[in-house]
Amino acid sequence: MLAYGASAVLLCTSPSVSALSGPGKTQSAADEKPTIILVHGAFADGSSWNKVIPILQKRGYQTIAVQNPLTSLDEDVAFVNRAIAEAKGNVVLVGHSWGGAVITQAGNSDKVQSLVYVAAYAPDEGESLESISKDAYETKKIPNVPGFSDPVIADGFIRLKDETIVQYFAQDLPRQDALVLAAGQGRFHVSTLGAKISNPAWKHKPSFYIVSDHDQIISPKLESEMAARIKATVFHLPASHVSMLSQPAKVAEVILKAVGSK
């Protein structure tokens, strides 16, 4: 079940989603719908969103899944900025995992109306993935999770082993689906781990956060702490790190809630 808020109130998917754009909408209202830009994380590509995209498109939303190069924060942000420039009207930015850091930096455009973090990093100014993880795990403040303990590094790029994807990255997907993810994973440059955010967009944009309660790549407790710090509207899913693949309808529902925010 999808839960949100401090009291973890349970949410019924179909009625709440339908209420966002029910009958009686005029064509002009449809024309004003924001574009939804989806930003994948490390060890992934735009196909991460393949189950969410049809749900959003059926609701009439222009949707763009950015193909980040994963070579640096600046280059990933540049790819997102091009998508923002391409979009007509307002934009809702959605970031998964590393993509959360990217939308935190790229979300300062006046066209961006809200941010959605899906099991994602939400760094503050001067923070990086490395500094957030060091503060949380190395100080023993938050118990570490096993998914990123044994990566493969070659030529300065990081990937996860196939069995890591199966056991810890996408453990709530069928094994064959997880192996497909492993085969298509992007390579993530080591420099991105230390890349610092300079102007966090969540400080002045409405933010929404999906905590994956069974995440073994980023600790769910760390996700909850980041969500609280950015004062996001928080939702919980009993999902792995890739909730957009294991529970796409629930993830789409939260995105649609962000669409309705101003």
Residue frames as qw, qx, qy, qz and C-alpha x, y, z in Angstrom:
[[0.000, 0.888, 0.461, 0.000, 0.00, 0.00, 0.00],
 [0.359, 0.484, -0.030, 0.798, 1.06, 3.53, -0.62],
 [0.424, -0.743, -0.430, 0.290, 1.30, 5.66, 2.49],
 [0.345, 0.569, -0.009, 0.747, 2.08, 9.29, 2.98],
 [0.304, -0.782, 0.059, -0.541, 2.66, 11.96, 5.57],
 [0.056, -0.506, 0.714, -0.480, 3.98, 11.68, 9.08],
 [0.654, -0.117, 0.554, -0.501, 1.17, 9.35, 10.10],
 [0.053, -0.163, 0.924, 0.341, 1.57, 7.06, 7.05],
 [0.616, 0.333, 0.354, -0.620, -2.06, 7.35, 5.98],
 [0.475, 0.103, 0.814, 0.318, -2.99, 4.68, 3.44],
 [0.307, 0.487, -0.183, -0.797, -3.96, 5.88, 0.00],
 [0.704, 0.350, 0.617, -0.035, -6.24, 4.18, -2.53],
 [0.362, -0.180, 0.506, 0.762, -4.69, 4.47, -5.97],
 [0.204, 0.432, 0.702, 0.528, -7.49, 4.62, -8.50],
 [0.062, -0.873, -0.484, -0.003, -9.90, 7.14, -6.96],
 [0.326, -0.776, 0.027, 0.539, -7.21, 9.61, -5.95],
 [0.353, -0.140, 0.546, 0.747, -5.54, 9.55, -9.36],
 [0.152, 0.575, 0.696, 0.401, -8.85, 9.93, -11.17],
 [0.154, -0.870, -0.386, 0.267, -9.73, 12.93, -9.06],
 [0.375, -0.471, 0.207, 0.771, -6.78, 14.84, -10.46],
 [0.154, 0.272, -0.441, -0.841, -8.22, 15.17, -13.93],
 [0.393, 0.341, 0.826, -0.218, -11.78, 13.98, -14.09],
 [0.297, 0.560, 0.649, 0.420, -14.45, 14.62, -16.72],
 [0.005, -0.941, -0.325, 0.096, -15.30, 18.15, -17.73],
 [0.437, -0.522, 0.258, 0.685, -11.77, 19.33, -18.44],
 [0.507, 0.818, 0.061, -0.264, -11.68, 21.64, -21.42],
 [0.833, 0.404, 0.028, 0.378, -9.23, 21.38, -24.28],
 [0.161, 0.840, -0.244, 0.457, -7.55, 24.60, -23.18],
 [0.639, -0.651, 0.358, -0.198, -6.97, 23.10, -19.72],
 [0.958, 0.021, 0.215, 0.191, -5.39, 20.05, -21.34],
 [0.582, 0.691, -0.084, 0.419, -3.12, 22.30, -23.37],
 [0.148, -0.839, 0.329, -0.408, -1.81, 23.78, -20.11],
 [0.942, -0.331, 0.014, 0.046, -0.69, 20.47, -18.66],
 [0.190, -0.811, 0.532, 0.152, 2.97, 20.52, -17.66],
 [0.743, 0.406, -0.532, -0.013, 5.54, 18.30, -19.31],
 [0.812, -0.526, 0.248, -0.059, 6.81, 15.53, -17.05],
 [0.481, 0.668, -0.558, 0.104, 10.56, 14.95, -17.33],
 [0.936, -0.344, 0.058, -0.044, 11.87, 11.68, -15.93],
 [0.206, 0.779, -0.573, 0.150, 15.52, 11.44, -14.91],
 [0.945, -0.093, -0.314, 0.020, 17.05, 8.01, -14.35],
 [0.558, -0.767, 0.315, 0.027, 19.68, 7.09, -11.81],
 [0.003, -0.609, 0.779, 0.150, 23.05, 5.39, -11.94],
 [0.233, -0.081, 0.968, 0.053, 23.26, 1.85, -13.34],
 [0.423, 0.574, 0.660, -0.236, 20.21, 2.60, -15.48],
 [0.123, 0.046, 0.439, 0.889, 18.89, 4.45, -18.52],
 [0.386, 0.006, -0.032, -0.922, 15.65, 6.04, -19.70],
 [0.576, -0.131, -0.723, -0.358, 13.97, 2.64, -20.00],
 [0.134, -0.074, -0.775, 0.613, 13.74, 2.67, -16.18],
 [0.319, 0.251, 0.306, -0.861, 10.51, 4.62, -16.72],
 [0.221, 0.018, -0.766, -0.603, 8.98, 2.38, -19.40],
 [0.208, -0.437, -0.874, 0.038, 6.17, 1.22, -17.11],
 [0.069, -0.585, -0.403, 0.701, 5.35, 4.70, -15.80],
 [0.002, -0.217, 0.371, 0.903, 5.40, 6.52, -19.15],
 [0.165, -0.315, -0.783, -0.511, 2.29, 4.85, -20.66],
 [0.228, -0.632, -0.675, 0.305, 0.27, 5.69, -17.53],
 [0.122, -0.564, -0.080, 0.813, 1.21, 9.38, -17.80],
 [0.023, 0.084, -0.586, -0.805, 0.69, 9.48, -21.55],
 [0.145, -0.466, -0.843, -0.227, -2.79, 7.99, -21.21],
 [0.178, -0.733, -0.475, 0.454, -3.60, 10.89, -18.91],
 [0.369, 0.876, 0.238, 0.202, -2.57, 13.28, -21.66],
 [0.353, -0.867, 0.219, 0.275, 0.83, 14.37, -20.36],
 [0.611, 0.692, -0.354, 0.150, 3.78, 15.03, -22.60],
 [0.797, -0.548, 0.241, 0.077, 6.54, 12.90, -21.07],
 [0.513, 0.716, -0.455, 0.131, 10.30, 12.91, -21.66],
 [0.890, -0.406, 0.103, 0.177, 12.69, 10.29, -20.31],
 [0.134, 0.897, -0.418, -0.055, 16.13, 11.86, -20.40],
 [0.955, 0.105, -0.144, 0.238, 19.08, 9.64, -21.40],
 [0.297, -0.908, 0.293, 0.035, 21.78, 10.85, -19.02],
 [0.640, 0.554, -0.515, 0.132, 25.39, 10.06, -19.98],
 [0.842, -0.533, -0.067, 0.052, 26.29, 9.46, -16.28],
 [0.716, 0.353, -0.177, 0.575, 29.68, 10.99, -16.94],
 [0.256, 0.033, -0.368, 0.893, 29.47, 13.98, -14.58],
 [0.046, 0.626, 0.596, -0.501, 26.95, 16.06, -12.67],
 [0.108, 0.543, -0.147, -0.820, 27.40, 18.97, -15.09],
 [0.155, 0.118, -0.768, -0.610, 26.81, 16.83, -18.18],
 [0.069, -0.417, -0.906, 0.033, 23.76, 15.11, -16.72],
 [0.049, 0.649, 0.384, -0.655, 22.33, 18.49, -15.70],
 [0.104, 0.389, -0.418, -0.814, 22.97, 19.79, -19.22],
 [0.110, -0.159, -0.902, -0.386, 20.95, 16.92, -20.70],
 [0.059, -0.604, -0.742, 0.286, 18.05, 17.70, -18.34],
 [0.013, 0.588, 0.071, -0.806, 18.28, 21.41, -19.09],
 [0.101, 0.130, -0.656, -0.737, 17.90, 20.67, -22.79],
 [0.138, -0.411, -0.891, -0.132, 14.76, 18.70, -22.06],
 [0.069, -0.649, -0.482, 0.585, 13.42, 21.57, -19.95],
 [0.046, 0.437, -0.258, -0.860, 14.12, 24.02, -22.78],
 [0.104, -0.070, -0.835, -0.536, 12.33, 21.70, -25.24],
 [0.048, -0.497, -0.843, 0.203, 9.20, 21.47, -23.09],
 [0.119, -0.512, -0.296, -0.797, 6.28, 23.81, -23.69],
 [0.558, -0.667, -0.129, -0.476, 5.02, 25.44, -20.52],
 [0.484, -0.656, 0.484, -0.318, 5.70, 24.23, -17.01],
 [0.623, 0.294, -0.723, 0.048, 7.70, 21.14, -16.08],
 [0.787, -0.527, 0.232, -0.221, 7.56, 18.55, -13.31],
 [0.370, 0.579, -0.720, 0.091, 10.98, 17.00, -12.74],
 [0.928, -0.303, 0.089, -0.199, 11.17, 13.41, -11.46],
 [0.290, 0.657, -0.685, 0.124, 14.49, 11.93, -10.36],
 [0.960, -0.239, -0.124, -0.074, 15.37, 8.39, -9.32],
 [0.869, -0.242, -0.018, 0.431, 18.41, 7.65, -7.14],
 [0.466, -0.180, 0.169, 0.850, 21.36, 9.67, -8.58],
 [0.099, 0.551, 0.510, 0.653, 18.73, 11.46, -10.68],
 [0.353, -0.839, -0.398, 0.115, 17.62, 13.16, -7.47],
 [0.462, -0.513, 0.098, 0.717, 20.93, 15.01, -7.31],
 [0.286, 0.189, 0.525, 0.779, 20.54, 15.96, -10.97],
 [0.102, -0.732, -0.535, -0.410, 17.06, 17.43, -10.56],
 [0.455, -0.740, -0.261, 0.420, 18.19, 19.21, -7.39],
 [0.360, -0.369, 0.257, 0.818, 20.70, 21.13, -9.51],
 [0.114, 0.201, 0.633, 0.739, 18.64, 21.38, -12.71],
 [0.097, -0.648, -0.755, -0.025, 15.34, 22.29, -11.06],
 [0.192, -0.510, -0.223, 0.809, 16.02, 26.00, -10.66],
 [0.055, 0.209, 0.547, 0.809, 14.53, 26.90, -14.03],
 [0.357, 0.099, 0.239, -0.897, 11.43, 29.11, -13.79],
 [0.625, 0.059, -0.526, -0.574, 9.64, 26.47, -15.88],
 [0.436, -0.046, -0.880, 0.184, 10.01, 23.81, -13.16],
 [0.501, -0.542, -0.090, -0.669, 6.93, 23.83, -10.92],
 [0.771, -0.485, 0.302, -0.282, 7.72, 20.86, -8.67],
 [0.237, 0.515, -0.823, 0.032, 10.17, 18.05, -7.95],
 [0.933, -0.202, 0.015, -0.296, 9.57, 14.36, -7.34],
 [0.010, 0.581, -0.807, 0.108, 12.26, 12.22, -5.70],
 [0.944, -0.030, -0.172, -0.279, 11.93, 8.44, -6.14],
 [0.907, -0.319, 0.058, 0.270, 14.25, 6.63, -3.70],
 [0.552, 0.677, -0.004, 0.487, 16.62, 9.46, -4.56],
 [0.515, -0.219, -0.236, 0.794, 19.39, 11.60, -3.20],
 [0.004, 0.915, 0.302, 0.266, 18.37, 15.14, -2.26],
 [0.627, -0.071, -0.234, 0.739, 21.63, 16.94, -1.47],
 [0.148, -0.932, -0.192, 0.269, 21.91, 20.31, 0.19],
 [0.345, 0.904, -0.224, 0.114, 24.31, 23.02, -0.97],
 [0.014, -0.724, 0.674, -0.144, 27.89, 21.76, -0.91],
 [0.713, -0.188, 0.645, -0.198, 26.84, 18.14, -0.46],
 [0.428, 0.381, -0.715, -0.400, 27.53, 15.16, -2.70],
 [0.902, -0.117, -0.335, -0.246, 26.51, 11.52, -2.75],
 [0.652, 0.191, -0.578, 0.453, 29.84, 10.73, -1.13],
 [0.000, -0.296, 0.470, -0.832, 29.45, 13.21, 1.72],
 [0.703, -0.253, -0.012, -0.665, 25.84, 12.20, 2.41],
 [0.909, -0.026, -0.412, -0.052, 26.78, 8.51, 2.52],
 [0.484, 0.260, -0.578, 0.603, 29.87, 9.12, 4.66],
 [0.260, -0.333, 0.349, -0.836, 27.87, 11.13, 7.19],
 [0.812, -0.177, -0.054, -0.554, 25.14, 8.50, 7.35],
 [0.962, 0.028, -0.270, -0.036, 27.01, 5.21, 7.15],
 [0.606, 0.342, -0.499, 0.517, 30.60, 5.73, 8.25],
 [0.164, -0.419, 0.445, -0.774, 29.49, 7.48, 11.43],
 [0.179, -0.186, -0.958, 0.127, 27.15, 4.52, 12.06],
 [0.321, 0.120, 0.268, -0.900, 24.27, 6.97, 12.41],
 [0.807, 0.256, 0.004, -0.532, 22.32, 4.86, 9.91],
 [0.722, -0.153, 0.663, 0.126, 22.94, 1.13, 9.31],
 [0.132, 0.452, -0.608, -0.640, 24.45, 0.56, 5.87],
 [0.860, 0.303, 0.232, -0.338, 22.72, -1.44, 3.16],
 [0.699, -0.249, 0.588, 0.322, 24.53, -4.14, 1.14],
 [0.698, 0.634, 0.333, 0.006, 23.71, -3.17, -2.44],
 [0.391, 0.889, -0.194, 0.140, 26.65, -0.87, -3.11],
 [0.635, -0.671, 0.377, 0.073, 29.27, -2.73, -1.11],
 [0.635, -0.206, 0.637, 0.385, 30.94, -4.57, -4.00],
 [0.554, 0.769, 0.051, -0.315, 30.78, -2.58, -7.27],
 [0.788, 0.137, 0.327, 0.503, 32.93, -3.24, -10.33],
 [0.029, 0.916, -0.087, -0.390, 35.17, -0.30, -11.33],
 [0.716, 0.115, 0.442, 0.528, 36.92, -0.16, -14.70],
 [0.347, 0.375, 0.285, 0.811, 38.44, 2.87, -16.45],
 [0.016, 0.000, 0.272, -0.962, 36.89, 5.14, -13.83],
 [0.576, -0.164, -0.284, -0.749, 33.33, 3.89, -14.41],
 [0.299, -0.119, 0.825, -0.464, 31.25, 1.89, -11.94],
 [0.640, -0.094, -0.505, -0.572, 28.75, -0.88, -12.57],
 [0.645, -0.310, 0.529, -0.456, 26.97, -3.40, -10.39],
 [0.056, -0.159, 0.974, 0.154, 27.38, -7.16, -10.67],
 [0.470, -0.193, -0.634, -0.583, 24.45, -9.06, -12.13],
 [0.504, -0.366, -0.766, 0.160, 23.72, -10.82, -8.84],
 [0.134, -0.226, -0.375, 0.889, 23.81, -7.48, -7.00],
 [0.345, -0.040, -0.293, -0.891, 21.08, -6.22, -9.34],
 [0.572, -0.243, -0.724, -0.299, 19.03, -9.38, -8.73],
 [0.528, -0.339, -0.687, 0.366, 19.46, -9.52, -4.94],
 [0.306, -0.470, -0.361, 0.745, 19.64, -5.87, -3.88],
 [0.014, 0.145, -0.240, -0.960, 18.78, -3.45, -6.69],
 [0.567, 0.021, -0.323, -0.758, 15.60, -5.02, -8.07],
 [0.039, -0.090, 0.970, -0.224, 14.79, -7.87, -5.69],
 [0.472, 0.360, 0.596, -0.541, 11.02, -7.42, -6.14],
 [0.583, 0.509, -0.324, -0.544, 11.18, -8.00, -9.90],
 [0.988, 0.103, 0.116, -0.022, 11.22, -11.43, -11.55],
 [0.654, -0.449, 0.398, 0.461, 14.80, -12.66, -11.83],
 [0.588, 0.348, 0.488, 0.543, 14.81, -12.47, -15.63],
 [0.098, 0.938, 0.226, 0.244, 13.60, -8.86, -15.56],
 [0.460, -0.839, 0.199, 0.210, 16.37, -8.01, -13.10],
 [0.691, -0.152, 0.481, 0.517, 18.93, -9.64, -15.37],
 [0.417, 0.698, 0.385, 0.436, 17.68, -7.52, -18.28],
 [0.184, -0.982, 0.005, -0.037, 18.29, -4.45, -16.11],
 [0.653, -0.555, 0.366, 0.363, 21.78, -5.71, -15.34],
 [0.668, 0.241, 0.478, 0.517, 22.54, -6.18, -19.04],
 [0.266, 0.757, 0.320, 0.503, 21.44, -2.66, -19.91],
 [0.443, -0.801, -0.206, 0.345, 22.83, -0.77, -16.93],
 [0.322, 0.895, -0.128, 0.280, 24.67, 2.47, -17.53],
 [0.726, -0.051, -0.302, 0.615, 28.22, 2.99, -16.36],
 [0.276, -0.942, -0.180, -0.066, 28.54, 5.68, -13.71],
 [0.515, 0.561, -0.334, 0.555, 31.72, 7.78, -13.57],
 [0.609, -0.349, -0.521, 0.486, 33.43, 7.83, -10.18],
 [0.183, 0.140, -0.106, 0.967, 33.70, 11.64, -10.26],
 [0.398, -0.515, -0.394, -0.649, 29.94, 11.93, -9.85],
 [0.647, -0.452, -0.577, 0.208, 30.19, 10.55, -6.32],
 [0.441, -0.377, -0.262, 0.772, 32.01, 13.67, -5.14],
 [0.102, 0.426, 0.353, 0.827, 30.17, 16.22, -7.31],
 [0.099, -0.360, -0.568, 0.733, 28.74, 18.97, -5.08],
 [0.076, 0.762, 0.600, 0.232, 25.38, 20.69, -5.46],
 [0.282, 0.083, -0.092, 0.951, 25.59, 24.47, -5.67],
 [0.326, -0.036, 0.066, -0.942, 21.95, 25.63, -5.63],
 [0.094, 0.196, 0.972, -0.095, 19.38, 23.11, -4.36],
 [0.264, -0.264, -0.457, -0.807, 16.09, 23.62, -6.17],
 [0.450, -0.481, -0.752, -0.007, 14.08, 21.98, -3.38],
 [0.246, -0.273, -0.413, 0.833, 14.66, 25.07, -1.25],
 [0.250, 0.331, 0.072, -0.907, 12.11, 26.98, -3.34],
 [0.503, 0.053, -0.621, -0.599, 10.10, 24.33, -5.20],
 [0.816, -0.208, 0.259, -0.474, 7.33, 22.04, -3.88],
 [0.234, 0.420, -0.875, -0.056, 8.86, 18.60, -3.42],
 [0.913, -0.123, 0.030, -0.389, 7.49, 15.09, -3.19],
 [0.039, 0.534, -0.841, 0.069, 9.41, 12.03, -2.04],
 [0.933, -0.058, -0.220, -0.279, 8.78, 8.30, -2.46],
 [0.286, -0.570, 0.749, -0.179, 10.63, 6.26, 0.17],
 [0.780, 0.137, -0.572, -0.212, 11.25, 2.65, -0.88],
 [0.646, -0.599, 0.319, -0.349, 10.90, 0.80, 2.40],
 [0.952, -0.109, 0.261, 0.118, 12.76, -2.31, 1.14],
 [0.470, 0.837, -0.266, 0.089, 15.58, -0.43, -0.55],
 [0.875, -0.338, 0.137, 0.317, 18.99, -2.12, -0.35],
 [0.595, 0.461, 0.080, 0.653, 20.88, 0.51, -2.38],
 [0.023, -0.468, 0.233, -0.852, 20.02, 3.62, -0.34],
 [0.134, -0.207, -0.842, 0.479, 18.92, 3.05, 3.24],
 [0.182, -0.684, -0.603, -0.369, 15.19, 3.72, 3.66],
 [0.433, -0.728, -0.321, 0.424, 16.04, 5.55, 6.88],
 [0.334, -0.271, 0.220, 0.875, 18.40, 7.84, 4.96],
 [0.021, 0.412, 0.614, 0.673, 15.70, 8.40, 2.33],
 [0.316, -0.770, -0.554, -0.025, 13.26, 9.35, 5.07],
 [0.436, -0.602, -0.117, 0.658, 15.76, 11.76, 6.63],
 [0.231, -0.022, 0.396, 0.889, 16.44, 13.47, 3.29],
 [0.110, -0.576, -0.660, -0.470, 12.71, 13.72, 2.60],
 [0.381, -0.780, -0.433, 0.242, 12.11, 15.33, 5.99],
 [0.426, -0.410, 0.061, 0.804, 14.98, 17.75, 5.55],
 [0.089, 0.089, 0.463, 0.877, 13.66, 19.08, 2.24],
 [0.360, 0.271, 0.444, -0.775, 10.14, 19.30, 3.73],
 [0.273, 0.049, -0.750, -0.601, 8.75, 17.05, 1.01],
 [0.808, -0.052, 0.125, -0.574, 5.33, 15.48, 0.92],
 [0.073, -0.410, 0.909, 0.001, 6.34, 11.91, 1.73],
 [0.892, 0.074, -0.120, -0.430, 4.98, 8.61, 0.44],
 [0.364, -0.433, 0.824, -0.034, 6.12, 5.12, 1.39],
 [0.832, 0.260, -0.317, -0.374, 6.09, 2.06, -0.86],
 [0.778, -0.352, 0.521, 0.000, 6.97, -1.51, 0.18],
 [0.777, 0.628, -0.028, 0.026, 9.37, -1.70, -2.74],
 [0.792, -0.093, 0.123, 0.590, 12.97, -2.21, -3.80],
 [0.254, -0.451, 0.155, 0.841, 15.17, 0.58, -5.13],
 [0.039, 0.002, -0.602, -0.798, 13.30, 0.42, -8.47],
 [0.300, 0.414, 0.687, -0.517, 9.72, 1.08, -7.37],
 [0.418, 0.519, -0.159, -0.728, 8.95, 2.67, -10.76],
 [0.398, 0.246, -0.808, -0.359, 9.37, -0.81, -12.26],
 [0.156, -0.133, -0.957, 0.207, 7.83, -2.92, -9.51],
 [0.035, 0.647, 0.669, -0.365, 4.96, -0.55, -8.62],
 [0.238, 0.163, 0.339, 0.895, 4.61, 1.84, -11.58],
 [0.204, -0.694, -0.543, -0.426, 0.96, 2.77, -10.95],
 [0.512, -0.745, -0.309, 0.297, 1.76, 3.94, -7.42],
 [0.462, -0.269, 0.142, 0.833, 4.76, 5.94, -8.61],
 [0.095, 0.401, 0.501, 0.761, 2.67, 7.51, -11.37],
 [0.322, -0.782, -0.526, -0.090, 0.05, 8.46, -8.81],
 [0.476, -0.640, -0.123, 0.590, 2.58, 10.47, -6.80],
 [0.323, 0.007, 0.371, 0.870, 3.85, 12.16, -9.96],
 [0.078, -0.603, -0.578, -0.545, 0.29, 13.18, -10.78],
 [0.416, -0.793, -0.377, 0.236, -0.06, 14.66, -7.31],
 [0.440, -0.403, 0.125, 0.793, 3.04, 16.73, -7.98],
 [0.179, 0.354, 0.550, 0.735, 1.49, 17.86, -11.27],
 [0.230, -0.776, -0.524, -0.267, -1.40, 19.32, -9.30],
 [0.504, -0.619, -0.230, 0.556, 0.86, 21.30, -6.96],
 [0.312, 0.837, 0.102, 0.438, 1.66, 24.97, -7.47]]
